Amino acid sequence: ESSGINAEYGGEEKYMNIKALNEWDLKGGASEWRQKLDTQRGDILTTEMKNNKCKLAKWTVSSILAGSDLLKFGYVTRSMPRSSGESIGHSILGTQEFIPKQF
């Protein structure tokens, strides 16, 4: 099952799966991803691969079995965290695309 179609590749339709990587902040303070995502995106992805290898493997295999051409990750964080653990909303800080068989 694919999540969508991307037609940005020379008019050719590419099926893709879209998944969200949620930032987990134990301290409830300022977002570490907001500071590091632009300059250290590879480090963030490596940490997510280390901490969530089953989830990422499941998403990758699911994309391959569905015949998706692309796997897109969105880096999501809470917009305004509160001390009670609730949040008002979420923000997508950035995205990254991969070819599932190469990921």
N, CA, C and O atoms as CSV, one atom per row, in Angstrom:
chain,resi,resn,atom,element,x,y,z
A,1,GLU,N,N,0.843,-1.171,0.000
A,1,GLU,CA,C,0.000,0.000,0.000
A,1,GLU,C,C,0.898,1.247,0.000
A,1,GLU,O,O,1.744,1.413,0.879
A,2,SER,N,N,0.706,2.102,-0.979
A,2,SER,CA,C,1.476,3.337,-1.077
A,2,SER,C,C,0.681,4.492,-0.492
A,2,SER,O,O,-0.550,4.471,-0.491
A,3,SER,N,N,1.393,5.505,0.008
A,3,SER,CA,C,0.742,6.655,0.631
A,3,SER,C,C,0.375,7.741,-0.366
A,3,SER,O,O,-0.564,8.503,-0.133
A,4,GLY,N,N,1.106,7.822,-1.477
A,4,GLY,CA,C,0.838,8.891,-2.428
A,4,GLY,C,C,1.629,8.724,-3.708
A,4,GLY,O,O,2.357,7.749,-3.896
A,5,ILE,N,N,1.464,9.708,-4.587
A,5,ILE,CA,C,2.162,9.735,-5.873
A,5,ILE,C,C,2.901,11.056,-5.981
A,5,ILE,O,O,2.346,12.112,-5.676
A,6,ASN,N,N,4.141,10.998,-6.412
A,6,ASN,CA,C,4.969,12.184,-6.609
A,6,ASN,C,C,5.224,12.320,-8.106
A,6,ASN,O,O,5.799,11.420,-8.718
A,7,ALA,N,N,4.803,13.430,-8.702
A,7,ALA,CA,C,4.958,13.635,-10.144
A,7,ALA,C,C,6.050,14.644,-10.474
A,7,ALA,O,O,6.046,15.214,-11.565
A,8,GLU,N,N,6.988,14.877,-9.555
A,8,GLU,CA,C,8.033,15.870,-9.766
A,8,GLU,C,C,9.198,15.346,-10.607
A,8,GLU,O,O,10.074,16.133,-10.967
A,9,TYR,N,N,9.245,14.096,-10.925
A,9,TYR,CA,C,10.361,13.495,-11.643
A,9,TYR,C,C,10.102,13.476,-13.145
A,9,TYR,O,O,9.805,12.429,-13.720
A,10,GLY,N,N,10.216,14.632,-13.767
A,10,GLY,CA,C,10.033,14.726,-15.217
A,10,GLY,C,C,8.645,14.334,-15.673
A,10,GLY,O,O,8.479,13.815,-16.777
A,11,GLY,N,N,7.647,14.573,-14.843
A,11,GLY,CA,C,6.275,14.233,-15.198
A,11,GLY,C,C,5.941,12.767,-14.972
A,11,GLY,O,O,4.789,12.360,-15.117
A,12,GLU,N,N,6.944,11.975,-14.618
A,12,GLU,CA,C,6.716,10.554,-14.373
A,12,GLU,C,C,6.171,10.358,-12.955
A,12,GLU,O,O,6.686,10.941,-12.002
A,13,GLU,N,N,5.152,9.553,-12.827
A,13,GLU,CA,C,4.557,9.308,-11.517
A,13,GLU,C,C,5.383,8.287,-10.744
A,13,GLU,O,O,5.695,7.207,-11.248
A,14,LYS,N,N,5.727,8.648,-9.518
A,14,LYS,CA,C,6.471,7.757,-8.630
A,14,LYS,C,C,5.613,7.514,-7.392
A,14,LYS,O,O,5.194,8.455,-6.718
A,15,TYR,N,N,5.359,6.246,-7.105
A,15,TYR,CA,C,4.610,5.896,-5.901
A,15,TYR,C,C,5.533,6.003,-4.701
A,15,TYR,O,O,6.710,5.650,-4.773
A,16,MET,N,N,4.978,6.503,-3.579
A,16,MET,CA,C,5.816,6.654,-2.396
A,16,MET,C,C,5.040,6.369,-1.124
A,16,MET,O,O,3.816,6.491,-1.065
A,17,ASN,N,N,5.805,5.982,-0.105
A,17,ASN,CA,C,5.271,5.834,1.239
A,17,ASN,C,C,5.799,6.993,2.058
A,17,ASN,O,O,6.969,7.358,1.945
A,18,ILE,N,N,4.944,7.571,2.877
A,18,ILE,CA,C,5.309,8.720,3.705
A,18,ILE,C,C,5.160,8.309,5.168
A,18,ILE,O,O,4.108,7.826,5.587
A,19,LYS,N,N,6.224,8.506,5.930
A,19,LYS,CA,C,6.232,8.132,7.343
A,19,LYS,C,C,6.776,9.288,8.172
A,19,LYS,O,O,7.518,10.128,7.662
A,20,ALA,N,N,6.409,9.331,9.445
A,20,ALA,CA,C,6.852,10.403,10.344
A,20,ALA,C,C,7.764,9.851,11.426
A,20,ALA,O,O,7.460,8.847,12.071
A,21,LEU,N,N,8.883,10.525,11.609
A,21,LEU,CA,C,9.774,10.253,12.733
A,21,LEU,C,C,9.505,11.338,13.769
A,21,LEU,O,O,9.747,12.518,13.517
A,22,ASN,N,N,9.010,10.940,14.922
A,22,ASN,CA,C,8.642,11.891,15.968
A,22,ASN,C,C,9.800,12.086,16.935
A,22,ASN,O,O,10.429,11.128,17.384
A,23,GLU,N,N,10.061,13.337,17.241
A,23,GLU,CA,C,11.113,13.641,18.208
A,23,GLU,C,C,10.633,13.284,19.602
A,23,GLU,O,O,9.515,13.619,19.995
A,24,TRP,N,N,11.488,12.605,20.340
A,24,TRP,CA,C,11.181,12.257,21.722
A,24,TRP,C,C,12.111,13.066,22.606
A,24,TRP,O,O,13.327,12.880,22.577
A,25,ASP,N,N,11.546,13.949,23.379
A,25,ASP,CA,C,12.336,14.827,24.224
A,25,ASP,C,C,12.034,14.508,25.679
A,25,ASP,O,O,10.962,14.843,26.183
A,26,LEU,N,N,12.978,13.860,26.354
A,26,LEU,CA,C,12.764,13.478,27.754
A,26,LEU,C,C,12.684,14.682,28.678
A,26,LEU,O,O,11.973,14.648,29.682
A,27,LYS,N,N,13.396,15.732,28.352
A,27,LYS,CA,C,13.472,16.901,29.222
A,27,LYS,C,C,12.254,17.809,29.104
A,27,LYS,O,O,11.945,18.552,30.035
A,28,GLY,N,N,11.559,17.756,27.968
A,28,GLY,CA,C,10.417,18.637,27.758
A,28,GLY,C,C,10.832,20.069,27.465
A,28,GLY,O,O,10.022,20.990,27.572
A,29,GLY,N,N,12.079,20.254,27.098
A,29,GLY,CA,C,12.599,21.599,26.848
A,29,GLY,C,C,12.630,21.925,25.372
A,29,GLY,O,O,11.778,21.488,24.598
A,30,ALA,N,N,13.631,22.703,24.998
A,30,ALA,CA,C,13.773,23.135,23.605
A,30,ALA,C,C,14.081,21.948,22.708
A,30,ALA,O,O,14.740,20.995,23.124
A,31,SER,N,N,13.608,22.012,21.502
A,31,SER,CA,C,13.772,20.946,20.547
A,31,SER,C,C,15.220,20.854,20.057
A,31,SER,O,O,15.770,21.828,19.542
A,32,GLU,N,N,15.820,19.697,20.218
A,32,GLU,CA,C,17.176,19.467,19.726
A,32,GLU,C,C,17.165,19.385,18.200
A,32,GLU,O,O,18.114,19.823,17.550
A,33,TRP,N,N,16.105,18.832,17.630
A,33,TRP,CA,C,16.024,18.692,16.179
A,33,TRP,C,C,15.999,20.056,15.499
A,33,TRP,O,O,16.580,20.208,14.424
A,34,ARG,N,N,15.355,21.034,16.083
A,34,ARG,CA,C,15.279,22.359,15.462
A,34,ARG,C,C,16.669,22.935,15.249
A,34,ARG,O,O,16.905,23.644,14.271
A,35,GLN,N,N,17.586,22.637,16.153
A,35,GLN,CA,C,18.943,23.171,16.056
A,35,GLN,C,C,19.821,22.340,15.130
A,35,GLN,O,O,20.691,22.891,14.455
A,36,LYS,N,N,19.616,21.035,15.083
A,36,LYS,CA,C,20.532,20.151,14.373
A,36,LYS,C,C,20.078,19.694,12.995
A,36,LYS,O,O,20.902,19.211,12.219
A,37,LEU,N,N,18.813,19.826,12.666
A,37,LEU,CA,C,18.301,19.195,11.450
A,37,LEU,C,C,18.950,19.717,10.181
A,37,LEU,O,O,19.229,18.928,9.278
A,38,ASP,N,N,19.198,21.003,10.078
A,38,ASP,CA,C,19.778,21.556,8.858
A,38,ASP,C,C,21.237,21.153,8.668
A,38,ASP,O,O,21.667,20.887,7.546
A,39,THR,N,N,21.988,21.108,9.745
A,39,THR,CA,C,23.421,20.854,9.625
A,39,THR,C,C,23.813,19.406,9.884
A,39,THR,O,O,24.833,18.948,9.369
A,40,GLN,N,N,23.021,18.671,10.673
A,40,GLN,CA,C,23.398,17.318,11.066
A,40,GLN,C,C,22.270,16.320,10.834
A,40,GLN,O,O,21.971,15.498,11.700
A,41,ARG,N,N,21.651,16.394,9.669
A,41,ARG,CA,C,20.527,15.513,9.363
A,41,ARG,C,C,20.942,14.040,9.384
A,41,ARG,O,O,20.177,13.180,9.820
A,42,GLY,N,N,22.155,13.758,8.910
A,42,GLY,CA,C,22.644,12.380,8.912
A,42,GLY,C,C,22.787,11.817,10.314
A,42,GLY,O,O,22.503,10.642,10.548
A,43,ASP,N,N,23.227,12.650,11.249
A,43,ASP,CA,C,23.357,12.209,12.633
A,43,ASP,C,C,21.998,11.889,13.246
A,43,ASP,O,O,21.852,10.915,13.984
A,44,ILE,N,N,21.020,12.708,12.937
A,44,ILE,CA,C,19.673,12.472,13.465
A,44,ILE,C,C,19.110,11.169,12.906
A,44,ILE,O,O,18.528,10.374,13.644
A,45,LEU,N,N,19.286,10.950,11.596
A,45,LEU,CA,C,18.793,9.714,10.986
A,45,LEU,C,C,19.521,8.504,11.559
A,45,LEU,O,O,18.895,7.474,11.811
A,46,THR,N,N,20.827,8.609,11.767
A,46,THR,CA,C,21.596,7.503,12.347
A,46,THR,C,C,21.092,7.165,13.750
A,46,THR,O,O,20.957,5.993,14.101
A,47,THR,N,N,20.819,8.191,14.542
A,47,THR,CA,C,20.286,7.963,15.887
A,47,THR,C,C,18.920,7.290,15.828
A,47,THR,O,O,18.640,6.376,16.604
A,48,GLU,N,N,18.072,7.741,14.910
A,48,GLU,CA,C,16.749,7.127,14.754
A,48,GLU,C,C,16.872,5.681,14.291
A,48,GLU,O,O,16.102,4.825,14.726
A,49,MET,N,N,17.832,5.401,13.414
A,49,MET,CA,C,18.037,4.024,12.949
A,49,MET,C,C,18.498,3.136,14.103
A,49,MET,O,O,18.102,1.974,14.193
A,50,LYS,N,N,19.330,3.681,14.979
A,50,LYS,CA,C,19.816,2.923,16.126
A,50,LYS,C,C,18.681,2.663,17.123
A,50,LYS,O,O,18.548,1.553,17.638
A,51,ASN,N,N,17.874,3.678,17.391
A,51,ASN,CA,C,16.830,3.567,18.408
A,51,ASN,C,C,15.541,2.925,17.909
A,51,ASN,O,O,14.766,2.402,18.711
A,52,ASN,N,N,15.298,2.953,16.608
A,52,ASN,CA,C,14.024,2.460,16.047
A,52,ASN,C,C,14.253,1.547,14.853
A,52,ASN,O,O,13.548,1.651,13.849
A,53,LYS,N,N,15.236,0.649,14.950
A,53,LYS,CA,C,15.585,-0.169,13.784
A,53,LYS,C,C,14.441,-1.068,13.316
A,53,LYS,O,O,14.290,-1.284,12.114
A,54,CYS,N,N,13.638,-1.592,14.231
A,54,CYS,CA,C,12.509,-2.443,13.817
A,54,CYS,C,C,11.470,-1.650,13.038
A,54,CYS,O,O,10.967,-2.108,12.012
A,55,LYS,N,N,11.152,-0.457,13.530
A,55,LYS,CA,C,10.160,0.380,12.861
A,55,LYS,C,C,10.631,0.782,11.466
A,55,LYS,O,O,9.866,0.703,10.505
A,56,LEU,N,N,11.885,1.211,11.350
A,56,LEU,CA,C,12.408,1.623,10.049
A,56,LEU,C,C,12.528,0.436,9.094
A,56,LEU,O,O,12.281,0.578,7.896
A,57,ALA,N,N,12.904,-0.726,9.614
A,57,ALA,CA,C,12.983,-1.928,8.775
A,57,ALA,C,C,11.589,-2.315,8.268
A,57,ALA,O,O,11.422,-2.687,7.106
A,58,LYS,N,N,10.601,-2.223,9.147
A,58,LYS,CA,C,9.216,-2.547,8.759
A,58,LYS,C,C,8.729,-1.604,7.664
A,58,LYS,O,O,8.111,-2.043,6.694
A,59,TRP,N,N,9.006,-0.304,7.815
A,59,TRP,CA,C,8.593,0.673,6.809
A,59,TRP,C,C,9.293,0.418,5.477
A,59,TRP,O,O,8.677,0.538,4.418
A,60,THR,N,N,10.576,0.067,5.527
A,60,THR,CA,C,11.341,-0.173,4.305
A,60,THR,C,C,10.825,-1.412,3.581
A,60,THR,O,O,10.593,-1.371,2.373
A,61,VAL,N,N,10.645,-2.503,4.301
A,61,VAL,CA,C,10.149,-3.742,3.692
A,61,VAL,C,C,8.736,-3.544,3.162
A,61,VAL,O,O,8.400,-4.043,2.088
A,62,SER,N,N,7.909,-2.824,3.904
A,62,SER,CA,C,6.547,-2.531,3.448
A,62,SER,C,C,6.564,-1.745,2.135
A,62,SER,O,O,5.751,-2.001,1.247
A,63,SER,N,N,7.478,-0.802,2.014
A,63,SER,CA,C,7.596,-0.004,0.785
A,63,SER,C,C,8.040,-0.867,-0.388
A,63,SER,O,O,7.533,-0.724,-1.501
A,64,ILE,N,N,8.987,-1.762,-0.135
A,64,ILE,CA,C,9.469,-2.654,-1.197
A,64,ILE,C,C,8.356,-3.591,-1.642
A,64,ILE,O,O,8.144,-3.772,-2.841
A,65,LEU,N,N,7.644,-4.189,-0.694
A,65,LEU,CA,C,6.561,-5.112,-1.032
A,65,LEU,C,C,5.408,-4.418,-1.755
A,65,LEU,O,O,4.735,-5.025,-2.589
A,66,ALA,N,N,5.185,-3.149,-1.433
A,66,ALA,CA,C,4.108,-2.389,-2.081
A,66,ALA,C,C,4.514,-1.916,-3.478
A,66,ALA,O,O,3.670,-1.466,-4.252
A,67,GLY,N,N,5.801,-2.018,-3.798
A,67,GLY,CA,C,6.274,-1.545,-5.092
A,67,GLY,C,C,6.449,-0.040,-5.147
A,67,GLY,O,O,6.441,0.550,-6.228
A,68,SER,N,N,6.608,0.583,-3.992
A,68,SER,CA,C,6.804,2.035,-3.952
A,68,SER,C,C,8.192,2.388,-4.479
A,68,SER,O,O,9.170,1.683,-4.231
A,69,ASP,N,N,8.250,3.500,-5.214
A,69,ASP,CA,C,9.520,3.969,-5.762
A,69,ASP,C,C,10.302,4.806,-4.762
A,69,ASP,O,O,11.528,4.884,-4.844
A,70,LEU,N,N,9.604,5.433,-3.817
A,70,LEU,CA,C,10.234,6.327,-2.856
A,70,LEU,C,C,9.714,6.052,-1.450
A,70,LEU,O,O,8.582,5.608,-1.263
A,71,LEU,N,N,10.571,6.326,-0.467
A,71,LEU,CA,C,10.204,6.281,0.944
A,71,LEU,C,C,10.576,7.640,1.514
A,71,LEU,O,O,11.746,8.022,1.504
A,72,LYS,N,N,9.590,8.368,2.010
A,72,LYS,CA,C,9.818,9.737,2.487
A,72,LYS,C,C,9.581,9.795,3.987
A,72,LYS,O,O,8.535,9.382,4.488
A,73,PHE,N,N,10.590,10.324,4.700
A,73,PHE,CA,C,10.481,10.508,6.140
A,73,PHE,C,C,10.271,11.979,6.440
A,73,PHE,O,O,10.931,12.841,5.858
A,74,GLY,N,N,9.351,12.264,7.349
A,74,GLY,CA,C,9.159,13.613,7.845
A,74,GLY,C,C,9.636,13.674,9.287
A,74,GLY,O,O,9.305,12.805,10.093
A,75,TYR,N,N,10.407,14.689,9.607
A,75,TYR,CA,C,10.905,14.890,10.966
A,75,TYR,C,C,9.905,15.790,11.679
A,75,TYR,O,O,9.781,16.970,11.350
A,76,VAL,N,N,9.190,15.231,12.660
A,76,VAL,CA,C,8.075,15.915,13.315
A,76,VAL,C,C,8.420,16.179,14.778
A,76,VAL,O,O,8.965,15.320,15.470
A,77,THR,N,N,8.090,17.386,15.232
A,77,THR,CA,C,8.300,17.755,16.635
A,77,THR,C,C,7.057,18.461,17.158
A,77,THR,O,O,6.235,18.942,16.379
A,78,ARG,N,N,6.926,18.520,18.460
A,78,ARG,CA,C,5.808,19.240,19.060
A,78,ARG,C,C,6.024,20.731,18.900
A,78,ARG,O,O,7.133,21.231,19.088
A,79,SER,N,N,4.964,21.438,18.553
A,79,SER,CA,C,5.071,22.883,18.355
A,79,SER,C,C,5.291,23.621,19.658
A,79,SER,O,O,6.214,24.427,19.772
A,80,MET,N,N,4.460,23.354,20.630
A,80,MET,CA,C,4.556,24.056,21.909
A,80,MET,C,C,4.382,23.043,23.038
A,80,MET,O,O,3.270,22.862,23.533
A,81,PRO,N,N,5.464,22.380,23.453
A,81,PRO,CA,C,5.321,21.404,24.536
A,81,PRO,C,C,4.941,22.085,25.850
A,81,PRO,O,O,5.366,23.205,26.135
A,82,ARG,N,N,4.149,21.397,26.623
A,82,ARG,CA,C,3.735,21.896,27.941
A,82,ARG,C,C,4.354,21.022,29.013
A,82,ARG,O,O,4.813,19.915,28.734
A,83,SER,N,N,4.367,21.510,30.212
A,83,SER,CA,C,4.950,20.744,31.321
A,83,SER,C,C,4.141,19.487,31.630
A,83,SER,O,O,4.681,18.521,32.169
A,84,SER,N,N,2.855,19.492,31.296
A,84,SER,CA,C,2.015,18.334,31.586
A,84,SER,C,C,2.194,17.204,30.578
A,84,SER,O,O,1.584,16.144,30.722
A,85,GLY,N,N,3.031,17.420,29.555
A,85,GLY,CA,C,3.250,16.384,28.559
A,85,GLY,C,C,2.352,16.522,27.344
A,85,GLY,O,O,2.562,15.834,26.345
A,86,GLU,N,N,1.370,17.384,27.405
A,86,GLU,CA,C,0.491,17.618,26.268
A,86,GLU,C,C,1.134,18.639,25.343
A,86,GLU,O,O,2.058,19.353,25.734
A,87,SER,N,N,0.644,18.699,24.129
A,87,SER,CA,C,1.132,19.723,23.217
A,87,SER,C,C,-0.031,20.291,22.422
A,87,SER,O,O,-1.069,19.648,22.262
A,88,ILE,N,N,0.159,21.497,21.930
A,88,ILE,CA,C,-0.891,22.165,21.171
A,88,ILE,C,C,-0.944,21.638,19.738
A,88,ILE,O,O,-2.030,21.503,19.174
A,89,GLY,N,N,0.193,21.342,19.150
A,89,GLY,CA,C,0.229,20.852,17.789
A,89,GLY,C,C,1.614,20.334,17.443
A,89,GLY,O,O,2.499,20.240,18.294
A,90,HIS,N,N,1.777,20.002,16.176
A,90,HIS,CA,C,3.042,19.460,15.715
A,90,HIS,C,C,3.533,20.250,14.512
A,90,HIS,O,O,2.747,20.862,13.788
A,91,SER,N,N,4.850,20.225,14.312
A,91,SER,CA,C,5.467,20.887,13.163
A,91,SER,C,C,6.335,19.882,12.426
A,91,SER,O,O,7.033,19.079,13.045
A,92,ILE,N,N,6.288,19.931,11.100
A,92,ILE,CA,C,7.192,19.136,10.277
A,92,ILE,C,C,8.413,19.998,10.029
A,92,ILE,O,O,8.328,21.023,9.353
A,93,LEU,N,N,9.552,19.587,10.573
A,93,LEU,CA,C,10.768,20.379,10.472
A,93,LEU,C,C,11.520,20.146,9.168
A,93,LEU,O,O,12.252,21.023,8.708
A,94,GLY,N,N,11.351,18.994,8.580
A,94,GLY,CA,C,12.043,18.692,7.337
A,94,GLY,C,C,11.645,17.317,6.840
A,94,GLY,O,O,10.988,16.553,7.548
A,95,THR,N,N,12.048,17.010,5.622
A,95,THR,CA,C,11.762,15.702,5.037
A,95,THR,C,C,13.012,15.180,4.337
A,95,THR,O,O,13.927,15.937,4.012
A,96,GLN,N,N,13.026,13.881,4.116
A,96,GLN,CA,C,14.096,13.227,3.387
A,96,GLN,C,C,13.492,12.096,2.572
A,96,GLN,O,O,12.614,11.378,3.051
A,97,GLU,N,N,13.965,11.936,1.330
A,97,GLU,CA,C,13.481,10.865,0.464
A,97,GLU,C,C,14.578,9.847,0.230
A,97,GLU,O,O,15.757,10.186,0.133
A,98,PHE,N,N,14.160,8.578,0.139
A,98,PHE,CA,C,15.075,7.494,-0.153
A,98,PHE,C,C,14.424,6.537,-1.130
A,98,PHE,O,O,13.199,6.461,-1.214
A,99,ILE,N,N,15.241,5.811,-1.866
A,99,ILE,CA,C,14.756,4.696,-2.677
A,99,ILE,C,C,14.766,3.482,-1.742
A,99,ILE,O,O,15.816,3.140,-1.197
A,100,PRO,N,N,13.614,2.824,-1.547
A,100,PRO,CA,C,13.530,1.782,-0.527
A,100,PRO,C,C,14.580,0.680,-0.661
A,100,PRO,O,O,15.127,0.244,0.352
A,101,LYS,N,N,14.874,0.224,-1.852
A,101,LYS,CA,C,15.847,-0.863,-2.024
A,101,LYS,C,C,17.267,-0.418,-1.684
A,101,LYS,O,O,18.120,-1.255,-1.388
A,102,GLN,N,N,17.528,0.882,-1.724
A,102,GLN,CA,C,18.861,1.380,-1.397
A,102,GLN,C,C,18.972,1.804,0.061
A,102,GLN,O,O,20.077,1.981,0.575
A,103,PHE,N,N,17.851,1.965,0.719
A,103,PHE,CA,C,17.869,2.410,2.111
A,103,PHE,C,C,18.270,1.257,3.000
A,103,PHE,O,O,18.349,1.415,4.218
